[in-house]
Amino acid sequence: MPARRSRRVTGAALIGAVAILAAGAAAPRGAADPPIVFAPTSKGLFVAAGDAGGSIALNFLPATAPLPRKLVVQVPEGYQLDLNAAAGTQVASGSVSISAPARSFFATRGGNFVAEDPSSFASDPAAQSCAPGTHAAVWTLSVALAGQPVTVRVFVDPAGPPGVAYTLQSCPVGLPPETGLATAAITIAGFDQRSPTADGDYVWRALVYPESDPSYELQALVPLPERVTLAGRYDPKLGQAIVTGQVIEGGKPAPDVDLTLINIQTAAVREKRVNADGRFAFRFRLAHSSDVQLRVARSSGACAAPPAGAGRCVTSLTVPPDDTFATVWVDVRGGAVRSIRARDQRQADRQDLRAADFPAGFAPIQVGGADPCLNGRGERHVTITGESTSPAFVGTGVRNAFSIFQATGLARVYATAKEARVAFRREARAATIGCELGGSGDTGAKIRPFRLSGLPRATRAFRTVVTPGTALKGVLDFVFIQRGRSVAFLRFGRLGEPIGLEATVAARIASRMR
């Protein structure tokens, strides 16, 4: 089955995910950000460069004053940042961390970067001392760490030296000198950005100016395009899952990178290094359908480019591809048989949900797991020849700021059109929806059929109204579409006012089915 950056979600998890988003009220942006782990012993600039949201993590060298006097981040040409947020708007999440090994001390505190009016700093002495002039945007994070107020104010401009698209300047305030050496880290996660479309090696730079020590530079190399292909299948004779793929960085196979494979259901971890051609293969025992997550390790080495400032360049981290996910389906006794064909797999991928099916601002998130409700018995004469699961795409309503919408999908191709019709009749029933809802404890929810216009005759849709611990009305829609040898299963969840995406998205999926 093909690789995805995030996973399909069952009905129960769909309810929970939408409820969590509603409780957070601000937005799906943060939900899509890649995770950043602060390692007190590491040093470097780590950049997560996906379109779902940019993330920067700065780990500073040990010093008596943990936070530097000033830092400058240079964003390479090709990237686009959104600098138009109104004052008072949340633009990113952030955190400040400190570690003092001599005192066995570690503390971290997170918060939100909020946009401020740049003109209000034109005559501010501290701001002008840090970053003279008027700026295109100002983002501010204020937290209390170890009993001390800390402010990280970032001045952002769409300018810089040759090859630089944006310059971010900050003079953090707080955290007085420690007794002995301490390390610190600052993260900015989930700001709006778009990655370059042209192939190339993109070097991000952080110029760091400590309070007393010499200045230095940290670099992060993003080799585009980069991706991981991932496929999982089950060998019934050996009772094993076989997970294979290839790591691509800069458009070429990436040799000598370390991988971690995690079974999401069991939390079992396996590690491996790719071959010289970037390929890998994992084999392990598996009893039930499971999702697997593949993580490519960050690699550090000599600086990718000469330093831009007067200080020495300390290190360069190569930013790996995003974590990749796949499902390994285990055939159940009396259930459908899987015999995947390359051509039909490509068709399943094409007819699955994709980012282009949604308005701007929707982002994929990692939720869910392998779905037993759609892998049941009673289809022993049916053969699945292509199978694709989608991420959960989440966004806010275009008509109502308090409307949150989420969609996930599962697309299958069968050996014959007759077998697709058998699977459709077997699965497109209220009983399947009851199974989907069962994990939420809301088994008494009323499941009602409803119609969506503009879809093939072989379409069945079901709706249930839920109350996931919020004052907003929650609605779950489940849509089955059968056309030719293909069947698609779509799940839509929303909180708040309708935004009219269900019929539009379902029609786009139907148009790609055959």
N, C-alpha and C positions, 0 to 999 in steps of 0.2 A: 504494500500500500504506500502511497506517496507521502513525502515529507510535508509537514505543515508546521508553521511557527507557533500555532496554538491549537487547542483541541475542541472537538465537539462536546456538547454538554447534554446531559439527560434532563428531563423535565424538572426533577427536584433541584438539580444544581442550577438550572436556568432561573428558577424562582429565587434562589439564594443570591445568585450573582446580580440579578437586576435589583433586588432589595438592597444589597450592599452599595450599589451605585447610587441608589436613591438616598440612602442614609448619608452618603458622602456629598450629595448635592452638587458639588462642583464637577466632577466630570470624568468622562471616560479617559481623558488624556493621561492621567497618572496611572490608570489601570493597565495601560499598554506599555509602560516603560520597562525596559529590561532591568533586572535586578542588579544592584551594585553592592558589592561586599567590601567593607573597609578592612584591610589587612594592616595592622600596625607596623609590621616589619617591612612592608613593601614601600617602594617609592615609584612615583611615575604619574603620568597623566593618562587616564583611561577615558576613552570617548565611545559612547554607544551611539551609532550613527544611523539608526533606522528611521524611516519616515514617521513612525508612530510617535516619536518624541526624542529629542536629543538629550543626551546625558553626559555630564562631565564629572569625573571624580579626580580630585587633586590630592595626592599623598605627598606631604612635604618631608624634606630631610630633617633629621633630629636637630633641635636647636633649643637654647635656653628660653627663648620666646617662641612658643609653638607656632603661632600664626605669623606669617611674614608681614613686613611693613607694606609691601605692595605685591600684587601679582597681575600679570597681563596674559590673556589667552588670545592667540591669533588663530582665527578660523580660516582655512584655506579657501581659495576661489573655487566656485562650483557649488558650495553650500548656500542655502537661502534660509534666513532667520526671519520670523515674524516679529517686527518691532512696533506694531500698531496697537498694542493693548492699552486700553484706557486706564487712567490712574485708579488705583484701588482694585484692579483685577489681578487674580492669581495667574501667574505666568509659568510657574514651575514649582516643584517641591525641592527641598534642600535639606542639608544636614551639616553639622559641624561635629567633629570627633577629636578627642585628644587621648593620648596614651603616654604615661610616664612609667616606663618599666622599672626604674629604680625604686619607685614607691608602689609598684604593683597596682597602678591606678589606670582605669580606662573609663571614659564617659562619652556619651554621644547624645545629641538632641536634634530632632528634626522639626521642620516647619515648612512654611510656604514662602517662596519669593513673590512679592507683590509689586506690580508696576507703580511707579511714582511719576509725577509731572516733571519732565527734565528741566523745564524753565525755572523751577523752584530752586535749582542748585546752581544757577548761573552766577549768583553773588554769594554763595556759601563758601566761606574760607576753607573749611576742611575738604569739601568736594573739589574746589579749584586747585588746592595743593596736591590732591591725589591725581585728578584727571582734568586738566584745564580745559575750558571751553564749554560750549553747549552740546549736549549729546542727543542722539536719536531716541534712546530709551534708557531708563534707570530701573533696575530691579533690586529689591531690598529684602533680605532675610534677617529677622530678629529672633534670637533664642536666648535662653538662660542655660548656661552650661557650667556645672560644678559651682553653682551659686554665683556665677559671674554673667552679666549681660554681654552678649556677643552680637555684633551687627556686621553683616556682610552686604555691602552695597556695591552693585555692579553697574558700571557705566558702559553702555553698548553703542558702538558706532559702525556704520557700513563703510569702513575705510581702513587703510593700513598700508604697510610697505608693499612693494610688488609681490603678487601671489597671495595676498591676504584679502579676504572678502569682508571680514568683520573683526573688530578689536574689542575685547572685553577687559575692562580695567577695574580693579578693586583694591581698597586699602582696608582690610578687616580690622575691626576695633574690638578689643576685649582680650581675655586670657593673659594676665600678667606673667612675667618670666617665672619659670619653674626652678625648683632646686634640683639641678641636674638637667639632663637632656630629656626632651619630650618630642613626640611626633604628633602631627595634626593632619586632618583631612577635611576638605570641603567638597560637597557634592551639589550639583545643580542638575535636576532630573526632570525630564518631561517638557522642556520648552519646545515650542513649535519650530520645526525646521524641515527642510527638504534636502535630500542628499543629491550629489552630482549625478548627472545622467551620462557623462563621458567616462570612459575607462581611464584608470590611472592610479598612481600612488599618492594619496592625499595626506599631507603631514600637518597635524595640529601641533601647536607649540604653546607651552606655558613658561613664561619668563618670571622667575621668582626672585624677589628682593627681600632677604631676611633682615631682621632688625640690626644685626651686627656682622654676621658672616657674609662672605662674598656671594654675589648673585649667581644663579645657575639656571639652566634650562631643562625642561622635561619635554619629551616629544611622544606623540602617538601617531602611528602609521595606520591608515585605513586603505588597504589595497582593494579597489573596486574594479570589476564586480567580484563579490565574494558570496559564497553560498555553500550549503551542504545538501547533497542529494541523499535521501534516506528511504529505504524500502524494507518492509518487514513481511515475512511470510512464515507460515507454520508448516513444519514437516510432520505429518501424522505418523509416519512409520517410526521416526526417531523420537517423537514427542518433544521436538525442539522448535524454538523460535530461531529464525535466521534473519539477522538484521545486517544489511549491507549498505554501502554508499561511498561517496567520495567528497573530499573537502577541496573547494576551489577558492583561491585567494588571488586577486589581481587577474582573474580570468584564466589562471593556470592551476594545475594540480598542486596542492600544498604538501610537501613532504615533511616528515619529522615533526608533526604536531601531535599533541597528546589529547586523547578523547576520554570522556566519561559518559557511560550509558546508564540511565536510571530507569528502572521499572517503576512507573508511577504508582501502580497498585500495591506493590510489595516493598518499595523503597530499596530494593536490591541495587547495588552499584557495581559496575564493571568498568575496568579501565584498559585502554589499549593505545598504541601509537600507530599512526597510519603508515602505509607502505610508501615507497619512493614515488609512486604515482598518485598519492593522496587517497588511495582506496583502503577500505577496512571491512571487516566482517566479524560479527559477534554471533555466537551460538550458545544457547542456554535452554534448560528445561522450562517448559511452560505448560500449565494445566488449564488456564482460562484466558480468554481474550484480554489483552492488556495494551496500555499505551506506554510507549518508551520515549524518553527525552534524551537527546544527544547534545552534549556540551563540548565545545572546542576550547581548549585552554588558551589563555593569553600567553604570548611569548615575549620575552624581553631580550634586548641585545644592544649593540652599538647604535648610536644615533643615526637615524635614517637620512639626515641632512645636516649640513654645517649649522652651528648655532647662529641664531639671528641677533642675539645680544652680545654684550661684552663678556658674559660669564661662560663657564664651561657647560657643555651638554652632558647631563648625568646619565640618562638612559632613554631608550625608546621602546615603547610597548606596541606590539602589533595587535590591533583590535580584531578579534576573531569574528566569524559569522555569528548571527543570532542563534540561540538554542533552537534546535529543530525537533519536531515531534512526529511520530507515526504510530499507527495502530497495527498490532499483530492480532488478527482474528483467528480464533480457534474454532473449527467446525464442531458443532454439537451433534450428538446422535439424533438422527431424524431431521436434522436441519439442512439448510442449503450447503452445497459443496462449492468450494472455491477453486477455480482453475484460471488464474489470471493470464490474460493475453495482452501483449504490449499495446496493440492498437486500441483495444477496448478500455485499457487503463487510461490511455490518453483521452479517450472520449469521456470517461468518468471525471477526470480532472477538469476538462473544459466545461462540463455542465454543473460543476459544483459552484458554491458561492465564492465570489471574489470581491476584492476591494472596489472594483469599478461598478459593482452593482449598487453601491450606496453613495449618498451625497458626501461632499467633502467634510472632513472632521470625524468620520467613523474610523475606528481603529480596532485591530484584532486583539483579543485577550486570551490568556490561557485558562481554560476551564474544562471540567468534565473528565470523562474517561470512556473506555469501551462500553458499548450499550447492549446489555443482554436483552432488552425489550425488542431489539431489531436483529437478534441473532438466535431466534427460538426454533423450536421443533415444528414439524408439520410441513417442511419444504424439502423433503429428501430427494425429490425429482427435479429440483431447481439448481442450476449452476451459475454462480456469479463469476463473470469474466473481467470485470473492472469495478473498482470500489474506491471512493474518495470521501474523506471527511474534512469539513471546513473548520476554520477558526470561528470563534464567536465574534461577530462584528458589533460594536457598541457605539452609540452616538446619542446626542441630545436632539430633541425635536426642533424642527425648523420653525414651527409656529408657536411653541410654548417652551420657555426655558426650563420648565419643570417636567417635561416629558422626556423619558429615557427609553431608548429602543435597543433591542438586542436580537440578533438573528444567527442561527447556526444551520448547517446543512449536512446531509449524507446523500451521496449520489452513487447509484449502482447501475452497471450494465450486465445484462443476462445473455446466456447463450442464444436464446431465441425470443421473439416477441411473445410467444405463448407463455414461456416461463416468466417473463416480466409481468404479464397479466396475472398469472397465478400468485406471484409474490405480492403484487399490488392488492389483490382481493384478500389475501391472507393478512397483510399488515395494516392496510388502510381501514382500521376499525376502531371503534371506541375502546375496545379492550386493550389495544396497544397504548392508547393515550392513558388509560388507567394504570397500566404498568409504568409508563413514564412518570406519572404523578405519584406513584406509590412511595417512592423514597422520601417525599416531602412530608409524609404523614397526613396529607390532605386527600385521603382516599375518598372522602365524601363529597369532593368537588363535583359540580354538575358539568357534564361534558355534552356540549350541544353541537350538532352539525351546522355549518353555515356555508355560504357560497361566495366565491371570489370570481368576478367577471373577467372575461378575456383570456381564460385558460382552457386547455384541452378538455374534452368531455370526460376523460378518465382522470378527474381530479376530485379528491375528497378532502374536506377541511373540517377541523373541529376546534371549538373554542371553550375555554374555561376561565372563569373570573376568580382571581385569588386575592388574598389579603396578606401580603408578606410583611407584616409588622410595620406598615407605613400608612399615613393618611391618604396617600395617592392610590387611585384605583389601579390594580394590576390585572393584566389580561395576558393569557397564553394562547397562541394560535398554533395549530399543528396542521401542516398541509402536505398531502401526498399527491404526486403527479406521475402519471405513467404515459409514456409515448414511445412507440416502437419497442426496442429492446431495453429501454432505460426507465428507471424509477428514481424519483427524487423525494426526499423527506426533509421538510423545512420546519424549523421551530422559530416562532417569533414571540418575544416577550416585551411588554411595554408597561411603564408606569406613567400615569398622567394622561394627557389628552392624546387622541389618535393623531398620527402624522401621515397616514395613508401610504406607508411603504410596503405593506404586506402584498397587495395585488401587483404593485410595480415590480418588486423583486421576484415574486413567483413567476410573473410573465417573462422576465428576462431569462430565468432558468429554463422555462418551458421552451423558449425560442432556441435554446442551444441543445435541446434533447432530440434524439432520433433513435 
